[in-house]
Amino acid sequence: MSMTLKAILAAGAVMLAAPALAQETDPIAQVEAQEERTERVAQQIWQFAELGYLETRSSGLLIDEVQREGFTVRSGVADIPTAFVAEWGEGGPVIGLLAEFDALPGINQSSSPTRDPVEGKHAGHACGHNLFGAGSLSAAIAIKNWLEATGTPGRVRLYGTPAEEGGSGKVYMARAGLFDDADFVIDWHPADRNSAASRKSLANRSGKFRFRGVSAHAAGAPERGRSALDGVEAMNMMVNMMREHTTMDTRIHYVITEGGAAPNVVPDFAEVFYYVRHSDADEVRALWPRLEAAAKGAAMGTGTEVDWEIIHGNNPTLPLESLQRMMTDKLNALEPIEYSADELEWAATIRESLGEDAPELSQAQTVEEYAVLTGYGSTDVGDVSRAVPTVSVRTATWVPGTAAHSWQAVAASGHSYGAKGTQHAAKAMILAAVELYTNPQLRERAKAEFIAARGEGYVYESLLGDRKPPLDYRR
């Protein structure tokens, strides 16, 4: 073969290889390559609809996916069977991604755009955690592939974080030190809009108050009975009066989880489940003894006994403007989500159920302006954000105007409409990760802001105390 022909063939090989190399080093292309995985995994976890600390199949699915991609996995971390940490890479910054996967009890829905409960199903992904897990999985794998293709030093971690809904899985993981050697964490959440606002959440603590009385025939021998339900109701009455004497940011809510089986039997056991929230964790700590005092008074007044168990507790999130502004820029750099005609028709039907003032469908294709906000929900991401600098993003996986914990959210979380918003989140996350791997000035600025925000001499303290994970709280 002549030297000229060899040169021509070599040049041709380089030209053929160039597009493939460009694909491998393009972060967005790496996420787009995961599209089938994103939708498949999201759909499987949506079907499982497993409750907090019971997400055996959901956790196992995510572990199987990352192990096939070469990640090293530690499972059962922090004394939680469904929690895991998966890692790939060496050297450089350590960037973690959070992956939730628990469902909510008492609500379910098919992917139909009209109310359609699934018979026999007792839980649903009304907060989109199936999308959360799938999107973070795809982003982590895409980041791993980008690191490998570009030769960039760094490690990527996927944290499998169970029981966000009232179980505080991440708090136990933070308490166990699993985030201490990470440099940054990237978090996202399904929503009805695209935003990277600096959003501070509320601190909260929950507990189950259990009253015990004496059973008797409610008509034949009422004098022999002491109603545990009376204890619950007396406590609720006192707490409701207490609301008048709390600060404006206070949120208190409860549900009676057990109150008896028959009206003619004085119940000897009753239970009420309480949440207390406030923007300041110290205020939650101050409010909690007042609930305990109400419980004691209710027991004394009704001739019953009471004990209680703290179930979960979350610190407020600690948003860092340097990182949130960076994430806003990444969101704005993305092409808007594109929907098919069928998806838009489906979304229009959902919108009809949201009321006349529901936002236009086009809101899902825009990015909200950067802002500093206080939200009124709570999340165990708050404790992560106090252990390691954390950046968060929300993308439109639900039809604009959809509230979390609604049947409309369940429907979208099981539909291709939600999967497209999930891919959008994965793209924003990989762009943020690339920025953090390659921009030492941003890393230094964010870490300085983090230290200042926590305050001099900061010592982490959870709102859970030293209790073990409540692995049976959803049983």
N, C-alpha and C positions, 0 to 999 in steps of 0.2 A: 504494500500500500504506500502510495507516494506521501511525502510530508505535507503537500498541499491538501490532499484528501483528508489526512488525519486532522489537520487544522480545522477544516470545514466541519468535520463530524464533531470535533471537540467544541467548537463554537456553537453548533446546533444543540449539543447536550446542555451547554450553559444556558442557552436561551429557553430551553424546555424546563430546566430546573428553576429558573428565576421566578416564574409565577407561583410554583409550589412553595418556594422559600418565602415569598411575599405573603402567601396565605398563612404559613406557619408563624410568621413574626407579626402578623396583624392581630391585635387583641380581639377586635370585633369579629373577625373571621373565625377565631377560635371559639367564641361563644356561639356563633351561628352554626358551627359544626356540631354543637351539643343540642340542637333544637329537638330532635327526636327523643333524646334522653330526658330533656326537661319535661316534655308533655307526658311521656310514658310514666316516669316516676311520680309526677304530680298526680296523675290519674290513679295510679296504684295506691298511693297513700290516701287519696280522697276516698277510695273504695274501702280501705281498711278502717278509717275513722276511729282510731284508737285513742282512748282517754289517757290523761297524764299518768306517767310511770307505768303504763300498761302497753306502751307502743312497741311491742316486741317485733312485729313484722315490719313496721315502718323503719325502725332503727336498723334492723337486720338488712333491709333492702338498701339503705344508704351505705352501710358498711360493705356489702357485697360489691356495690358499684365502685367505691373508691379503691377497694383492694384489687379489683381487676385493672385499675389504672396505675397500680404500683405504689399506692400509699401504704404506709405502716400504720396500723390501727391499734389503739389501746381501748378496749371496751370495758364497760362496767366501772367506769371511773367515778370517784366521789361517792362510792357506795350506792350507785344508781345503776341497776342492770341495763337500762336502755340508753345511758349516756356514753359517749365515746369521744376520742380525739384521734383524728386521722392526719398524718403529716407526710409531706414529700419535700425533698430538696436539702440543700446544705449551705451553710454560710449565710451572709447577708442578713437583711431584716427578716423577722418572723411576722407574717401577717396572717391573722386568723379570720375565718368567716363563721358566723353563727348559723346553725340550721335547726329550726324548730319543726315539730311534726305531730303535736298533739291536737286532738279534736275537742269539741265542746259537747257536753251532755245535754239532752233534752231538746235538741233541734236537729232536723234533718230535712233534706230536700234533694230531688233529682236535679239534673242539669237543665231542666225545663225552665223557660222564662216566666212561667206562671206557677202559683203555689201548688206543689206536688210532693207531699211528704212520702217517703219511702217506707212502706209497711214493714214493721219489725226491726227497723234501724233506729237505734236510740241515741245516736250521736252524729255530728256532722262537722265539716270544716268551715264553720261560720266565721273564723278569723283567718282563713287562708293559709294555715300552717303547712298544709300539703304543698302549696306553692313555695312557701318560705324554704322548706327543706330541699325541694327540687331545684329551685333557683340557685341556692347557695352551693349545692352539689355541682351543678353545671359550671358555675363560676369558678369553683375551686379546681375542677379538672381543666378548665380552659386556662387558668393561671399557671397551673403546673405545666401544661403543654407550651405556653408562651415562655416560661422560664427556661424550659429545656431547649426550645428552638433558638432562643436568643443568647443562651449561655449566661444569663443574668444570675448572679449569686442571690440566693434567698430561699426561704422556706415558706410554704403555704400550708395552713392547717384548716381542717374542717372540724368544727366543734359540734357534735351531735348533742343538742340541748333539749331534754324532755320537759314536759309538764310546765310550760310557761303559764298556762291558764290556771292560776291558783295554786300551783305546786312549787313555784320558785326554783326550778331545776338549776338555773344558772347561778343562783345564790350559793347553793351547795358546791357547785363547781368552782366558783370564785373563792369561797371559803377554804376549799381544798388546795388553792394555789395554782390551779390549772392555767390561769391567764398570766401568772406572774412573770414568765419569761417570754411572753409575746411582746412585740414592739407596737403593733396596732391591731385593732379588730374592726372588721367591716360588718355592719348589720343592715338588714333591710326588712321591710314589712309590706305585705299587700295593702292596697288602699284604693280609693276611687279617684286618685289624682297623682301627679308626679311632683315630688317635692323633696328638697334636702334642707328644709328649715332647721335651725337650731331649736330643737323641741325638748323642753324639760318636762318630764313626767311627774306624777305624784308619787310620793312614798306611800306604801300601804302595809298593813298587817291584817291577817285574818285569823280567826279562831273559831273552834266549835265549842259551844257551851252546852253541857250535858246535865240535865236535871233528872233526879231520881226521886220518886215518890212511893206511894203505896196503892196497889190496885184494890178495887172493891166494886161492887155492883153500884152503878151510878144512881139507881132509883131505890133499890132494896136496902142498901147499907152505905149511903153516901158519907155518913159520919166516920166511917172506918177508912175512907180513902184520903189520900193526899196527892193531888194531881200534879204530875211533872209538867203537863202542858200549862197549868196555871203559872208555874214558875217561869216558863218561857214567855208567856204573855205578859206577866208582870215585869219581867226584864225589858221586853220590847217597849212597853209603855214608858218606863223610866228613861230608856235611851232616847225614845222619840221626844220626850220633854227636854232631854239634855241638848238636843240640836239647837234649841233657842239660845244656848249659852256656850257656843263654840265659835271659832273664827270663821270668816267668810269662805276660806278655801277648804273647809272640812267637808268630807263626804263620808257618810255612814250608811251602809245598806246591809240587809240581812235576808235570810230565807229560812223558814222552819223546815228542817230536813226530816224530822220525825215528830209526830204529835199524837200518836195513838192509832188504834185500829178500828174501834167501834165506839159510838157515842154512849152506849150503856156500860162501858168499862172505863173506870177511872184509870187513865194511863199512868203506869209507874215509870215510864221513861219518855223523855222528849229532848229534842236537840235543836238548837238554832245556830246557824252559821253566819258569822259577822265579818264584814270588811270595814276597816277604818283607813281613810286616805287623807293626805295633806301634802302640800308642796314642800314642807319642811319635815324631815325625818324625826327631828326632836319633838315636833308637835304631835306626831303619831305616838311617840313614846309617852308623852304626857297625857294623851287622851285615853290610852289603853287602860290604865288603872281605874279610870272612871267607869269603863265598861265592867271591869271586874267587880267594882263596888256595887254596881247595879245588879249584877248577877247574885252577889252575896245577899243583898237586901231582898231580892225577889225570892230567894230560897228561904230566907228567914221568915218572910211574910206569908209564905204559902206552906210552910212546914215540910219543905223538901230539902234535898241536898244537891249541891252543884259542884262540878269540876269543869275544867276547860283545858283545851289543847291548842297552842298556837300552830297553825297549819302552814302559813307562809308569810313572808315579809320581804318587801323590795325597797331599796333606796331609790331616790329620784335619779334620773339620768343626768349626766354631766356633759352637755354638748360643748364641743370646741369649735369656735367660729372659723378658725383657720382650716379645719378639715371640712366643715359643713359648706363653706363657701367653695372649696375645691370640688366637693361633690356636686354642688349646684352647677358649676362650670361643666362637669362631665355630663350631667343630664342634658344641659343645653347643647352639648356637642353631638348628641345622638340624633339620628333621623327619627321623626315621629313614628309611633306605632302605626302599622298599617293593618286594617281589618278587611276581611272579605265582605261581600254583600250579605252573605248569610249571617255573619257575625254581627253586622250592623243591624240587620233586621231583628235578630235575637235580642240585642241590646236595647233596641227601641221598645220591644215588648216589656222588658224588665223596667225600663224607664217609666212606663205607664203606671206601674205599681208604686212608684216612689212619690207621687203627688205632683201637683201642677207646678210647684216651684223647683222641681229637680233640675240640676244643671244640664246644659246641652251636652250631647254625646261627644262633641269636639273637645271638651275639657280633658278627655283622656289622651289627647294628642298635643297638649301644651305642657309647659313647665311653670309651676308657680314661682313668683319672685321670691328671692331669699328673704327670710324674716326670722326674728327671734320670738319664739312662742312658748307658752305653757299649756300643755295638754292636760286633760283631766282623767286620762287613763293611767294605768300603772304597768310596769314591765320589769322583769328581772334583768333586763339589759342594763338597768340602772346600776346594779352591783358590778357588772362587767365594766361599765364605763368608769367606775371608780378604781378599778384594778389596772386598767390599761387604756390608753387613748383610743377612743372609739368614734367611728364615723357612721352615720346612718342615712338611709335613703328610703323613700316610699315611691312605689310606682303604681300606675293605674291597672290593677288586675280586676277591679270591679267596675260596674257601670257607674258613671258619675252620679253622686247623690246616695249611693248605697252606704248604709251603716254597717259597721262591723257587728258580728254576732246576730246577723239577720239571715232569713232564708235566701234573700237575694245574693248575699255573700257566699253562701254554700253553693248556689247554682253556678255563679261565675267561677268559683274555685274549682269546679269540676268540668268546666267548659274550655274550649280552645281560646275563647276571649281572655280568660284568666292566664292561660299558658303564654300568650303573647306578651302580656304585661310582665310576666315572670322572666322571660327572655330579656326584656328591656332592663329589668333590675340587674340581671347577670352582666349585661354589657356595661352598665354604670359601675358595677363593682369591679370588673376587671380593669376598666380605665383608671379608677381610683387606686387600685393595687399597683398598676404600672407606675403611676405618679409617685406613690410612696416608695417603691423599690428604687426609683431612678432619681429622686429629688431629695438629696440630703438636707438642703436648706429648709424644705417643708417639714421634714421629719424633726429637725431641731426646733423649729418654731412651734410645732404642735406639741412636742414634749414639754417645752417651756411653759406653754399655755396650760397644759394639763397639771403641771406641778403647782402653778399659781392658782388654778381653779380649785384644787383640792385643799390648798392652804398649808401654811408652814406647820410641820409636825403632825400632818394628817395620819391617823391610824384607822384603818378600815374596821367597821363594826357592822355586822349584819343585824337586821331586825328579827332574826330567827333565834338568836342565842346559840346554844350548842346542841339543839335538837337534831336528830337524824332525819334524813329525808322521809316524808310521810308516804311511803310507797303504796299504802292502801287507801289514800284519801279519796279515790274515785271508785272504790269497790262498793 
